[in-house]
Amino acid sequence: MAGEAQRRSQWPLALTLLVALAGMVVLWFYNWRNGIFVFAGAVGLAGLLRAILSDTAAGLLHVRSRMFDTTFLLLTAAAIAVLAIIVPN
């Protein structure tokens, strides 16, 4: 019973990793810049999920305090997106 509850609490991390994997597929096989934007979106999604979910529901997205995790993930997503914009082809 405890294992099932623990698996259910990992859906935010699994969703984030699936979006990040999709970004890697786009990066490798299509357009690198679009893949980076999808990857940045995955990091931003992790930040939003961490902001709206409780500590137990966030699962492994919960590392430190909610404010720290959310701020770090959203700033990282923004930095990745900005780098994707400014890096020349």
C-alpha positions, 0 to 999 in steps of 0.5 A: 500500500505504501509503495502505491502511494509513493508511486502516485506521488512521483507523477510530477517528476515523471511528467517533467521528464517526459517533456524533457525527453520530448525536447531532447528528441526534437533537439536531436532529430529536428531543430536544436533551438526548438528542442531547447525551448521544449526542454526549458518548458519542461524545467518551467513546468517543474517549477510551476508544479512545485509551486502549486503542489504540496510537499508530499504531492510534489514527490521528488520535485521537493528538494528544499523549501517551496520558494527556493525550488520554485525560484530556482527552477523558473530562473533556470528555465528562463536562463535556458530560454534566453540562451537558446535565443541569443546563441547564434546558429 
